[in-house]
Amino acid sequence: MKKWLYCLLIMMLFTPSLMAAGSSFNMTQGVTEISGKVYHLHMTIFYICCAIGIVVFGIMIYAMVMHRKSKGAVAAQFHESTKVEIAWTVTPFIILILMAIPATKTLIAMEDPSNAELTIKVTGSQWKWHYSYFDHDIAFYSLLSTPKSQIAGSEAKGSHYLLEVDRPLVVPTQRKIRFLMTSEDVIHSWWVPAFAVKKDANPGFINEAWTRIDTPGTYRGQCTELCGKDHGFMPIVVQAVPEAEFDAWIAKQKQEANLAAAAASAALDQTLSKAELMSQGEQVYLAHCAACHQPNGEGLKGVFPSLKASPIALGPVSAHLDIVIHGKAGTAMQAFGKQLSAQDIAAVTTYERNAWGNDTGDLVQAKMVNEHLMANQGAALSSAAQGALPDAASKLPTSPTSTNNATAPDKNNQPDPNAAVSRAALTHAELMAEGETVYAKYCAACHQLTGTGLPPAFPALIASPIVTGPVANHIDIVMNGKQSTAMQAFATQLSPQQLAAVITYERNAWGNNRGDTVQPTDIPGHGK
């Protein structure tokens, strides 16, 4: 009988731990080296806990069975035992040290995004993700694509219910990918279990994470921070593809972006009928606005205002366009000027002004939206120019002519930062033209093409202390970056001529008008 009792005890203690590794309730191993390390660390700690449980509960059960009252056991009487107290203090300490060593190694590896081959900025907002590929000038929003009929229960739920998006994040396999996480409004959290990546996206802060995916495939995750009403409708889908396929995707995205830009430009000259605007506007509204203001336009009282008979929808068209384009600070109303095309904004504004009984009769065309954007941009630049330092005497003089050789690109058509610089000084116009190209490729992803940035995560360059301050400080931050921020060091990424050009451009664009002309010979360590 005693032997059978011992066998049962051993089975009860060991079976759960042996079955846990293959259980569907256990942590998955993932598809990256880090996720494998996290899994093995998890299982190591789990088995240590199981061993502790076996020892502790084994002794307890043995004591209860073998020293029960019915067998005539008499409790021993003893007090303070120095040996026992030392044992139960030292033993847990040793166990914790044994657990801390592998945990520390794994945590250090998880927090090392250095030497990344691709950097992607991930911005959370209610309730969508925005992805921006550094060095590729590609950016897009990723929204939930689960049909509303499935959410409402009128249609059978799909296999990826609430875990499907209109545009997945596409990344290459076998490359180290660095993620920069931030938010436009509240705290979000970007989590993909297969990568062992879970990082908070905080407004005004930058968090870093990284991954290197070994296996091509589609991997899904969610926002894991309670970020508001539609928290459960903010999925993440990552499509990992072979490197050659990723490079082809990048080329295709750039081609499609050019076509979209051409189509958007052509749309400015189009005049759509009311029926066309209302049809397009309804689609845009349901995709981008209905989550807050509801499909019937009545909003959620006390949280999201009604658009039905609202002062905005019935008031001046310019005020309506302004809030759609620029949002409203301190509220959940986002700025859609960079999310939607001029035609989409015109259509949704027309729809809101004529749906649900509003019936203003107003028709907004894409040309009107573009004129509104240009007028606001001009006003912002004028204001920034007035705020710039006016003292021309304080501006640094143009640098003398260089006496070095021209910069030559390498075999991959990339500039050699250590190459000699041009003999002849470039004109201000030449530096501005090249600087604009460099800025659009390397800087606009964060600071925006208009220099307005995304405060507080990415500061504006219009009338900023860096741009309007000493040139030396400006050169230093562009070359060496700034620790604890997303500002990278471009000293090894750009040639002296590119560095000089982009600094000149930033100091004279968007109304800054500093008048400074920075030459390649002004770049420390090059051509002096």
Contacts in CASP RR format, 6 or more apart in sequence:
PFRMAT RR
TARGET T0000
AUTHOR 0000-0000-0000
METHOD contacts of the structure
MODEL  1
MKKWLYCLLIMMLFTPSLMAAGSSFNMTQGVTEISGKVYHLHMTIFYICC
AIGIVVFGIMIYAMVMHRKSKGAVAAQFHESTKVEIAWTVTPFIILILMA
IPATKTLIAMEDPSNAELTIKVTGSQWKWHYSYFDHDIAFYSLLSTPKSQ
IAGSEAKGSHYLLEVDRPLVVPTQRKIRFLMTSEDVIHSWWVPAFAVKKD
ANPGFINEAWTRIDTPGTYRGQCTELCGKDHGFMPIVVQAVPEAEFDAWI
AKQKQEANLAAAAASAALDQTLSKAELMSQGEQVYLAHCAACHQPNGEGL
KGVFPSLKASPIALGPVSAHLDIVIHGKAGTAMQAFGKQLSAQDIAAVTT
YERNAWGNDTGDLVQAKMVNEHLMANQGAALSSAAQGALPDAASKLPTSP
TSTNNATAPDKNNQPDPNAAVSRAALTHAELMAEGETVYAKYCAACHQLT
GTGLPPAFPALIASPIVTGPVANHIDIVMNGKQSTAMQAFATQLSPQQLA
AVITYERNAWGNNRGDTVQPTDIPGHGK
5 65 0 8 1.000
9 58 0 8 1.000
9 61 0 8 1.000
13 50 0 8 1.000
13 53 0 8 1.000
13 54 0 8 1.000
13 57 0 8 1.000
13 58 0 8 1.000
14 50 0 8 1.000
14 54 0 8 1.000
16 50 0 8 1.000
17 46 0 8 1.000
17 47 0 8 1.000
17 50 0 8 1.000
20 26 0 8 1.000
20 43 0 8 1.000
20 46 0 8 1.000
21 43 0 8 1.000
27 38 0 8 1.000
27 39 0 8 1.000
27 42 0 8 1.000
27 193 0 8 1.000
28 35 0 8 1.000
28 39 0 8 1.000
28 193 0 8 1.000
28 194 0 8 1.000
29 35 0 8 1.000
29 36 0 8 1.000
29 39 0 8 1.000
30 36 0 8 1.000
30 39 0 8 1.000
30 193 0 8 1.000
30 194 0 8 1.000
30 195 0 8 1.000
30 196 0 8 1.000
31 194 0 8 1.000
31 195 0 8 1.000
31 213 0 8 1.000
31 214 0 8 1.000
31 215 0 8 1.000
31 217 0 8 1.000
31 219 0 8 1.000
31 240 0 8 1.000
32 194 0 8 1.000
32 195 0 8 1.000
32 196 0 8 1.000
32 211 0 8 1.000
32 212 0 8 1.000
32 213 0 8 1.000
32 214 0 8 1.000
33 212 0 8 1.000
33 214 0 8 1.000
34 106 0 8 1.000
34 109 0 8 1.000
34 110 0 8 1.000
34 195 0 8 1.000
34 196 0 8 1.000
34 211 0 8 1.000
34 212 0 8 1.000
35 193 0 8 1.000
35 194 0 8 1.000
35 195 0 8 1.000
35 196 0 8 1.000
36 196 0 8 1.000
37 106 0 8 1.000
37 109 0 8 1.000
37 196 0 8 1.000
38 106 0 8 1.000
38 110 0 8 1.000
38 196 0 8 1.000
39 196 0 8 1.000
41 102 0 8 1.000
41 103 0 8 1.000
41 106 0 8 1.000
44 99 0 8 1.000
44 102 0 8 1.000
45 99 0 8 1.000
45 103 0 8 1.000
48 95 0 8 1.000
48 98 0 8 1.000
48 99 0 8 1.000
52 95 0 8 1.000
66 73 0 8 1.000
67 73 0 8 1.000
110 196 0 8 1.000
110 209 0 8 1.000
111 208 0 8 1.000
112 210 0 8 1.000
113 176 0 8 1.000
113 178 0 8 1.000
113 179 0 8 1.000
113 208 0 8 1.000
113 209 0 8 1.000
113 210 0 8 1.000
115 176 0 8 1.000
116 176 0 8 1.000
116 177 0 8 1.000
116 178 0 8 1.000
116 210 0 8 1.000
117 175 0 8 1.000
117 176 0 8 1.000
117 177 0 8 1.000
118 133 0 8 1.000
118 134 0 8 1.000
118 135 0 8 1.000
118 171 0 8 1.000
118 172 0 8 1.000
118 175 0 8 1.000
118 176 0 8 1.000
118 177 0 8 1.000
118 178 0 8 1.000
119 133 0 8 1.000
119 134 0 8 1.000
119 135 0 8 1.000
119 177 0 8 1.000
119 178 0 8 1.000
119 179 0 8 1.000
119 180 0 8 1.000
119 488 0 8 1.000
120 131 0 8 1.000
120 132 0 8 1.000
120 133 0 8 1.000
120 134 0 8 1.000
120 169 0 8 1.000
120 171 0 8 1.000
120 177 0 8 1.000
120 178 0 8 1.000
120 179 0 8 1.000
120 180 0 8 1.000
121 130 0 8 1.000
121 131 0 8 1.000
121 132 0 8 1.000
121 134 0 8 1.000
121 179 0 8 1.000
121 180 0 8 1.000
121 182 0 8 1.000
121 445 0 8 1.000
121 446 0 8 1.000
121 486 0 8 1.000
122 129 0 8 1.000
122 130 0 8 1.000
122 131 0 8 1.000
122 179 0 8 1.000
122 180 0 8 1.000
122 181 0 8 1.000
122 182 0 8 1.000
122 190 0 8 1.000
122 201 0 8 1.000
123 129 0 8 1.000
123 130 0 8 1.000
123 131 0 8 1.000
123 132 0 8 1.000
123 182 0 8 1.000
123 183 0 8 1.000
123 184 0 8 1.000
123 201 0 8 1.000
123 454 0 8 1.000
123 457 0 8 1.000
124 130 0 8 1.000
124 182 0 8 1.000
124 183 0 8 1.000
124 184 0 8 1.000
124 185 0 8 1.000
124 188 0 8 1.000
124 190 0 8 1.000
124 201 0 8 1.000
124 223 0 8 1.000
125 183 0 8 1.000
125 184 0 8 1.000
125 185 0 8 1.000
125 188 0 8 1.000
125 334 0 8 1.000
126 185 0 8 1.000
126 186 0 8 1.000
126 227 0 8 1.000
126 228 0 8 1.000
126 229 0 8 1.000
126 230 0 8 1.000
126 292 0 8 1.000
126 332 0 8 1.000
126 334 0 8 1.000
127 144 0 8 1.000
127 223 0 8 1.000
127 227 0 8 1.000
127 228 0 8 1.000
127 229 0 8 1.000
127 230 0 8 1.000
127 231 0 8 1.000
127 232 0 8 1.000
127 233 0 8 1.000
127 234 0 8 1.000
127 291 0 8 1.000
128 141 0 8 1.000
128 142 0 8 1.000
128 143 0 8 1.000
128 144 0 8 1.000
128 234 0 8 1.000
129 141 0 8 1.000
129 142 0 8 1.000
129 169 0 8 1.000
129 190 0 8 1.000
129 234 0 8 1.000
129 236 0 8 1.000
130 139 0 8 1.000
130 140 0 8 1.000
130 141 0 8 1.000
130 142 0 8 1.000
130 184 0 8 1.000
131 139 0 8 1.000
131 140 0 8 1.000
131 141 0 8 1.000
131 142 0 8 1.000
131 169 0 8 1.000
132 138 0 8 1.000
132 139 0 8 1.000
132 445 0 8 1.000
132 446 0 8 1.000
133 139 0 8 1.000
133 250 0 8 1.000
133 445 0 8 1.000
134 442 0 8 1.000
134 445 0 8 1.000
135 441 0 8 1.000
135 442 0 8 1.000
136 250 0 8 1.000
136 253 0 8 1.000
136 254 0 8 1.000
137 254 0 8 1.000
137 257 0 8 1.000
137 440 0 8 1.000
137 441 0 8 1.000
137 444 0 8 1.000
137 445 0 8 1.000
138 250 0 8 1.000
138 253 0 8 1.000
138 254 0 8 1.000
138 257 0 8 1.000
139 445 0 8 1.000
140 167 0 8 1.000
141 167 0 8 1.000
141 339 0 8 1.000
142 165 0 8 1.000
142 166 0 8 1.000
142 167 0 8 1.000
142 168 0 8 1.000
142 169 0 8 1.000
142 236 0 8 1.000
142 237 0 8 1.000
143 165 0 8 1.000
143 166 0 8 1.000
143 167 0 8 1.000
143 287 0 8 1.000
144 162 0 8 1.000
144 164 0 8 1.000
144 165 0 8 1.000
144 166 0 8 1.000
144 233 0 8 1.000
144 234 0 8 1.000
144 235 0 8 1.000
145 164 0 8 1.000
145 165 0 8 1.000
145 166 0 8 1.000
146 158 0 8 1.000
146 160 0 8 1.000
146 161 0 8 1.000
146 162 0 8 1.000
146 164 0 8 1.000
146 233 0 8 1.000
147 155 0 8 1.000
148 286 0 8 1.000
149 155 0 8 1.000
150 156 0 8 1.000
150 157 0 8 1.000
150 158 0 8 1.000
150 161 0 8 1.000
151 162 0 8 1.000
151 233 0 8 1.000
160 220 0 8 1.000
162 232 0 8 1.000
162 233 0 8 1.000
162 235 0 8 1.000
163 220 0 8 1.000
163 221 0 8 1.000
163 222 0 8 1.000
163 235 0 8 1.000
163 237 0 8 1.000
164 235 0 8 1.000
164 237 0 8 1.000
165 235 0 8 1.000
165 236 0 8 1.000
165 237 0 8 1.000
168 218 0 8 1.000
168 237 0 8 1.000
168 238 0 8 1.000
168 239 0 8 1.000
169 236 0 8 1.000
169 237 0 8 1.000
169 238 0 8 1.000
169 239 0 8 1.000
170 238 0 8 1.000
170 239 0 8 1.000
170 241 0 8 1.000
170 246 0 8 1.000
170 249 0 8 1.000
171 177 0 8 1.000
171 213 0 8 1.000
171 238 0 8 1.000
171 239 0 8 1.000
171 240 0 8 1.000
171 241 0 8 1.000
171 246 0 8 1.000
172 213 0 8 1.000
172 240 0 8 1.000
172 241 0 8 1.000
172 242 0 8 1.000
172 243 0 8 1.000
172 245 0 8 1.000
172 246 0 8 1.000
172 247 0 8 1.000
173 213 0 8 1.000
173 214 0 8 1.000
173 215 0 8 1.000
173 216 0 8 1.000
173 240 0 8 1.000
173 241 0 8 1.000
173 242 0 8 1.000
173 243 0 8 1.000
173 246 0 8 1.000
174 212 0 8 1.000
174 213 0 8 1.000
174 214 0 8 1.000
174 242 0 8 1.000
174 243 0 8 1.000
175 212 0 8 1.000
175 243 0 8 1.000
176 210 0 8 1.000
176 211 0 8 1.000
176 212 0 8 1.000
177 210 0 8 1.000
177 211 0 8 1.000
177 212 0 8 1.000
177 213 0 8 1.000
178 208 0 8 1.000
178 209 0 8 1.000
178 210 0 8 1.000
179 190 0 8 1.000
179 197 0 8 1.000
179 199 0 8 1.000
179 208 0 8 1.000
179 209 0 8 1.000
179 210 0 8 1.000
179 211 0 8 1.000
180 206 0 8 1.000
180 207 0 8 1.000
180 208 0 8 1.000
180 486 0 8 1.000
181 190 0 8 1.000
181 199 0 8 1.000
181 200 0 8 1.000
181 201 0 8 1.000
181 202 0 8 1.000
181 206 0 8 1.000
181 207 0 8 1.000
181 208 0 8 1.000
181 209 0 8 1.000
182 201 0 8 1.000
182 202 0 8 1.000
182 203 0 8 1.000
182 204 0 8 1.000
182 205 0 8 1.000
182 206 0 8 1.000
182 207 0 8 1.000
182 454 0 8 1.000
182 457 0 8 1.000
182 486 0 8 1.000
183 201 0 8 1.000
183 202 0 8 1.000
183 203 0 8 1.000
183 204 0 8 1.000
183 457 0 8 1.000
184 203 0 8 1.000
184 334 0 8 1.000
184 454 0 8 1.000
184 457 0 8 1.000
185 203 0 8 1.000
185 332 0 8 1.000
185 334 0 8 1.000
186 203 0 8 1.000
186 227 0 8 1.000
186 228 0 8 1.000
187 200 0 8 1.000
187 201 0 8 1.000
187 202 0 8 1.000
187 203 0 8 1.000
187 225 0 8 1.000
187 227 0 8 1.000
188 200 0 8 1.000
188 201 0 8 1.000
188 223 0 8 1.000
188 225 0 8 1.000
188 227 0 8 1.000
188 234 0 8 1.000
189 198 0 8 1.000
189 199 0 8 1.000
189 200 0 8 1.000
189 201 0 8 1.000
189 223 0 8 1.000
189 224 0 8 1.000
189 225 0 8 1.000
190 197 0 8 1.000
190 198 0 8 1.000
190 199 0 8 1.000
190 201 0 8 1.000
190 209 0 8 1.000
190 223 0 8 1.000
190 236 0 8 1.000
191 197 0 8 1.000
191 198 0 8 1.000
191 199 0 8 1.000
191 221 0 8 1.000
191 222 0 8 1.000
191 223 0 8 1.000
191 224 0 8 1.000
191 236 0 8 1.000
192 198 0 8 1.000
192 211 0 8 1.000
192 219 0 8 1.000
192 220 0 8 1.000
192 221 0 8 1.000
192 236 0 8 1.000
192 238 0 8 1.000
193 221 0 8 1.000
194 219 0 8 1.000
195 211 0 8 1.000
195 213 0 8 1.000
195 219 0 8 1.000
195 238 0 8 1.000
196 211 0 8 1.000
197 209 0 8 1.000
197 210 0 8 1.000
197 211 0 8 1.000
198 224 0 8 1.000
199 207 0 8 1.000
199 208 0 8 1.000
199 209 0 8 1.000
200 207 0 8 1.000
200 225 0 8 1.000
201 207 0 8 1.000
201 225 0 8 1.000
203 456 0 8 1.000
203 457 0 8 1.000
204 456 0 8 1.000
204 457 0 8 1.000
205 457 0 8 1.000
206 457 0 8 1.000
206 485 0 8 1.000
206 486 0 8 1.000
213 219 0 8 1.000
213 240 0 8 1.000
215 240 0 8 1.000
216 240 0 8 1.000
216 241 0 8 1.000
216 242 0 8 1.000
217 239 0 8 1.000
217 240 0 8 1.000
217 241 0 8 1.000
218 237 0 8 1.000
218 238 0 8 1.000
218 239 0 8 1.000
218 240 0 8 1.000
219 237 0 8 1.000
219 238 0 8 1.000
219 239 0 8 1.000
219 240 0 8 1.000
220 235 0 8 1.000
220 236 0 8 1.000
220 237 0 8 1.000
220 238 0 8 1.000
221 235 0 8 1.000
221 236 0 8 1.000
221 237 0 8 1.000
222 232 0 8 1.000
222 234 0 8 1.000
222 235 0 8 1.000
222 236 0 8 1.000
223 231 0 8 1.000
223 232 0 8 1.000
223 234 0 8 1.000
223 235 0 8 1.000
223 236 0 8 1.000
225 231 0 8 1.000
227 234 0 8 1.000
229 291 0 8 1.000
229 292 0 8 1.000
229 300 0 8 1.000
229 303 0 8 1.000
230 291 0 8 1.000
233 291 0 8 1.000
241 249 0 8 1.000
260 341 0 8 1.000
264 341 0 8 1.000
264 342 0 8 1.000
264 343 0 8 1.000
267 341 0 8 1.000
267 342 0 8 1.000
267 343 0 8 1.000
267 366 0 8 1.000
268 342 0 8 1.000
268 366 0 8 1.000
268 367 0 8 1.000
268 370 0 8 1.000
269 367 0 8 1.000
270 343 0 8 1.000
270 365 0 8 1.000
270 366 0 8 1.000
271 365 0 8 1.000
272 280 0 8 1.000
272 343 0 8 1.000
272 346 0 8 1.000
272 347 0 8 1.000
272 363 0 8 1.000
272 365 0 8 1.000
274 350 0 8 1.000
274 354 0 8 1.000
274 361 0 8 1.000
274 363 0 8 1.000
276 347 0 8 1.000
277 346 0 8 1.000
277 347 0 8 1.000
277 350 0 8 1.000
277 351 0 8 1.000
277 363 0 8 1.000
277 364 0 8 1.000
278 347 0 8 1.000
278 350 0 8 1.000
278 351 0 8 1.000
278 354 0 8 1.000
278 355 0 8 1.000
280 343 0 8 1.000
280 344 0 8 1.000
280 347 0 8 1.000
280 351 0 8 1.000
281 344 0 8 1.000
281 347 0 8 1.000
281 348 0 8 1.000
281 350 0 8 1.000
281 351 0 8 1.000
282 351 0 8 1.000
282 355 0 8 1.000
284 340 0 8 1.000
284 344 0 8 1.000
284 347 0 8 1.000
284 348 0 8 1.000
284 351 0 8 1.000
285 348 0 8 1.000
285 351 0 8 1.000
285 352 0 8 1.000
285 355 0 8 1.000
286 295 0 8 1.000
288 336 0 8 1.000
288 339 0 8 1.000
288 340 0 8 1.000
288 348 0 8 1.000
289 348 0 8 1.000
289 352 0 8 1.000
290 297 0 8 1.000
292 299 0 8 1.000
292 300 0 8 1.000
292 303 0 8 1.000
292 304 0 8 1.000
292 332 0 8 1.000
293 299 0 8 1.000
293 304 0 8 1.000
293 305 0 8 1.000
293 306 0 8 1.000
293 307 0 8 1.000
294 300 0 8 1.000
294 304 0 8 1.000
296 308 0 8 1.000
296 356 0 8 1.000
297 306 0 8 1.000
297 307 0 8 1.000
297 308 0 8 1.000
297 355 0 8 1.000
297 356 0 8 1.000
298 306 0 8 1.000
298 307 0 8 1.000
298 308 0 8 1.000
298 356 0 8 1.000
299 305 0 8 1.000
299 306 0 8 1.000
299 307 0 8 1.000
304 332 0 8 1.000
307 313 0 8 1.000
307 352 0 8 1.000
307 356 0 8 1.000
307 358 0 8 1.000
308 356 0 8 1.000
308 357 0 8 1.000
308 358 0 8 1.000
309 356 0 8 1.000
309 357 0 8 1.000
309 358 0 8 1.000
312 319 0 8 1.000
312 320 0 8 1.000
312 323 0 8 1.000
313 320 0 8 1.000
313 352 0 8 1.000
313 353 0 8 1.000
313 358 0 8 1.000
313 360 0 8 1.000
314 353 0 8 1.000
314 358 0 8 1.000
314 360 0 8 1.000
315 360 0 8 1.000
317 349 0 8 1.000
317 353 0 8 1.000
317 362 0 8 1.000
317 364 0 8 1.000
317 368 0 8 1.000
318 372 0 8 1.000
320 349 0 8 1.000
320 352 0 8 1.000
320 353 0 8 1.000
321 345 0 8 1.000
321 349 0 8 1.000
321 364 0 8 1.000
321 368 0 8 1.000
321 369 0 8 1.000
321 372 0 8 1.000
322 372 0 8 1.000
322 376 0 8 1.000
323 333 0 8 1.000
324 336 0 8 1.000
324 337 0 8 1.000
324 345 0 8 1.000
324 348 0 8 1.000
324 349 0 8 1.000
325 335 0 8 1.000
325 336 0 8 1.000
325 337 0 8 1.000
325 345 0 8 1.000
325 369 0 8 1.000
325 372 0 8 1.000
325 373 0 8 1.000
325 376 0 8 1.000
326 335 0 8 1.000
326 337 0 8 1.000
326 376 0 8 1.000
327 333 0 8 1.000
327 334 0 8 1.000
327 335 0 8 1.000
327 336 0 8 1.000
336 345 0 8 1.000
337 345 0 8 1.000
337 373 0 8 1.000
338 448 0 8 1.000
340 348 0 8 1.000
341 366 0 8 1.000
342 366 0 8 1.000
342 367 0 8 1.000
342 369 0 8 1.000
342 370 0 8 1.000
342 373 0 8 1.000
343 366 0 8 1.000
343 369 0 8 1.000
345 364 0 8 1.000
345 366 0 8 1.000
345 369 0 8 1.000
346 364 0 8 1.000
346 365 0 8 1.000
346 366 0 8 1.000
346 368 0 8 1.000
346 369 0 8 1.000
347 364 0 8 1.000
349 364 0 8 1.000
349 369 0 8 1.000
350 362 0 8 1.000
350 363 0 8 1.000
350 364 0 8 1.000
352 358 0 8 1.000
353 360 0 8 1.000
353 361 0 8 1.000
353 362 0 8 1.000
353 364 0 8 1.000
354 360 0 8 1.000
354 361 0 8 1.000
354 362 0 8 1.000
377 450 0 8 1.000
380 450 0 8 1.000
380 452 0 8 1.000
380 462 0 8 1.000
381 462 0 8 1.000
381 510 0 8 1.000
381 511 0 8 1.000
382 511 0 8 1.000
384 462 0 8 1.000
384 463 0 8 1.000
384 510 0 8 1.000
384 511 0 8 1.000
384 512 0 8 1.000
385 463 0 8 1.000
385 511 0 8 1.000
385 512 0 8 1.000
385 513 0 8 1.000
387 463 0 8 1.000
388 463 0 8 1.000
388 468 0 8 1.000
388 511 0 8 1.000
388 512 0 8 1.000
388 513 0 8 1.000
388 514 0 8 1.000
389 468 0 8 1.000
389 469 0 8 1.000
389 514 0 8 1.000
395 514 0 8 1.000
395 515 0 8 1.000
395 516 0 8 1.000
396 470 0 8 1.000
396 471 0 8 1.000
396 516 0 8 1.000
398 425 0 8 1.000
398 516 0 8 1.000
398 517 0 8 1.000
398 519 0 8 1.000
399 425 0 8 1.000
399 517 0 8 1.000
399 518 0 8 1.000
399 519 0 8 1.000
399 521 0 8 1.000
399 522 0 8 1.000
400 425 0 8 1.000
400 519 0 8 1.000
400 521 0 8 1.000
401 423 0 8 1.000
401 424 0 8 1.000
401 425 0 8 1.000
401 519 0 8 1.000
401 521 0 8 1.000
402 421 0 8 1.000
402 422 0 8 1.000
402 423 0 8 1.000
402 424 0 8 1.000
402 425 0 8 1.000
402 519 0 8 1.000
402 520 0 8 1.000
402 521 0 8 1.000
402 527 0 8 1.000
403 423 0 8 1.000
404 420 0 8 1.000
404 421 0 8 1.000
404 422 0 8 1.000
404 423 0 8 1.000
404 520 0 8 1.000
404 521 0 8 1.000
404 527 0 8 1.000
405 419 0 8 1.000
405 420 0 8 1.000
405 421 0 8 1.000
405 422 0 8 1.000
405 423 0 8 1.000
406 420 0 8 1.000
406 421 0 8 1.000
406 422 0 8 1.000
406 423 0 8 1.000
407 415 0 8 1.000
407 416 0 8 1.000
407 419 0 8 1.000
407 420 0 8 1.000
407 421 0 8 1.000
407 422 0 8 1.000
407 495 0 8 1.000
407 496 0 8 1.000
407 497 0 8 1.000
407 520 0 8 1.000
408 416 0 8 1.000
408 419 0 8 1.000
409 415 0 8 1.000
409 416 0 8 1.000
410 416 0 8 1.000
415 494 0 8 1.000
415 495 0 8 1.000
415 497 0 8 1.000
415 498 0 8 1.000
416 495 0 8 1.000
417 491 0 8 1.000
417 492 0 8 1.000
417 493 0 8 1.000
417 494 0 8 1.000
417 495 0 8 1.000
417 496 0 8 1.000
417 526 0 8 1.000
418 526 0 8 1.000
419 495 0 8 1.000
419 496 0 8 1.000
420 526 0 8 1.000
420 527 0 8 1.000
421 495 0 8 1.000
421 496 0 8 1.000
421 497 0 8 1.000
421 520 0 8 1.000
421 521 0 8 1.000
421 523 0 8 1.000
421 526 0 8 1.000
421 527 0 8 1.000
422 497 0 8 1.000
422 520 0 8 1.000
425 519 0 8 1.000
425 521 0 8 1.000
426 434 0 8 1.000
426 497 0 8 1.000
426 500 0 8 1.000
426 501 0 8 1.000
426 519 0 8 1.000
426 520 0 8 1.000
428 504 0 8 1.000
428 508 0 8 1.000
428 515 0 8 1.000
428 517 0 8 1.000
430 501 0 8 1.000
431 500 0 8 1.000
431 501 0 8 1.000
431 504 0 8 1.000
431 505 0 8 1.000
431 517 0 8 1.000
431 518 0 8 1.000
431 519 0 8 1.000
432 501 0 8 1.000
432 504 0 8 1.000
432 505 0 8 1.000
432 508 0 8 1.000
432 509 0 8 1.000
434 497 0 8 1.000
434 498 0 8 1.000
434 501 0 8 1.000
434 505 0 8 1.000
435 498 0 8 1.000
435 501 0 8 1.000
435 502 0 8 1.000
435 504 0 8 1.000
435 505 0 8 1.000
436 505 0 8 1.000
436 509 0 8 1.000
438 494 0 8 1.000
438 498 0 8 1.000
438 501 0 8 1.000
438 502 0 8 1.000
438 505 0 8 1.000
439 502 0 8 1.000
439 505 0 8 1.000
439 506 0 8 1.000
439 509 0 8 1.000
440 449 0 8 1.000
442 490 0 8 1.000
442 493 0 8 1.000
442 494 0 8 1.000
442 502 0 8 1.000
443 502 0 8 1.000
443 506 0 8 1.000
444 451 0 8 1.000
446 453 0 8 1.000
446 454 0 8 1.000
446 458 0 8 1.000
446 486 0 8 1.000
447 453 0 8 1.000
447 458 0 8 1.000
447 459 0 8 1.000
447 460 0 8 1.000
447 461 0 8 1.000
448 454 0 8 1.000
448 458 0 8 1.000
450 462 0 8 1.000
450 510 0 8 1.000
451 460 0 8 1.000
451 461 0 8 1.000
451 462 0 8 1.000
451 509 0 8 1.000
451 510 0 8 1.000
452 460 0 8 1.000
452 462 0 8 1.000
453 459 0 8 1.000
453 460 0 8 1.000
453 461 0 8 1.000
457 486 0 8 1.000
458 486 0 8 1.000
461 467 0 8 1.000
461 506 0 8 1.000
461 510 0 8 1.000
461 512 0 8 1.000
462 510 0 8 1.000
462 511 0 8 1.000
462 512 0 8 1.000
463 512 0 8 1.000
466 473 0 8 1.000
466 474 0 8 1.000
466 477 0 8 1.000
467 474 0 8 1.000
467 506 0 8 1.000
467 507 0 8 1.000
467 512 0 8 1.000
467 514 0 8 1.000
468 507 0 8 1.000
468 512 0 8 1.000
468 514 0 8 1.000
471 503 0 8 1.000
471 507 0 8 1.000
471 516 0 8 1.000
471 518 0 8 1.000
471 522 0 8 1.000
474 503 0 8 1.000
474 506 0 8 1.000
474 507 0 8 1.000
475 499 0 8 1.000
475 503 0 8 1.000
475 518 0 8 1.000
475 522 0 8 1.000
475 523 0 8 1.000
475 524 0 8 1.000
477 487 0 8 1.000
478 490 0 8 1.000
478 499 0 8 1.000
478 502 0 8 1.000
478 503 0 8 1.000
479 489 0 8 1.000
479 490 0 8 1.000
479 491 0 8 1.000
479 499 0 8 1.000
479 523 0 8 1.000
479 524 0 8 1.000
480 489 0 8 1.000
480 491 0 8 1.000
481 487 0 8 1.000
481 488 0 8 1.000
481 489 0 8 1.000
481 490 0 8 1.000
490 499 0 8 1.000
491 499 0 8 1.000
494 502 0 8 1.000
495 520 0 8 1.000
496 520 0 8 1.000
496 521 0 8 1.000
496 523 0 8 1.000
496 526 0 8 1.000
496 527 0 8 1.000
497 520 0 8 1.000
499 520 0 8 1.000
499 523 0 8 1.000
500 518 0 8 1.000
500 519 0 8 1.000
500 520 0 8 1.000
500 522 0 8 1.000
500 523 0 8 1.000
501 518 0 8 1.000
503 518 0 8 1.000
504 516 0 8 1.000
504 517 0 8 1.000
504 518 0 8 1.000
506 512 0 8 1.000
507 514 0 8 1.000
507 515 0 8 1.000
507 516 0 8 1.000
507 518 0 8 1.000
508 514 0 8 1.000
508 515 0 8 1.000
508 516 0 8 1.000
520 526 0 8 1.000
520 527 0 8 1.000
521 527 0 8 1.000
521 528 0 8 1.000
END
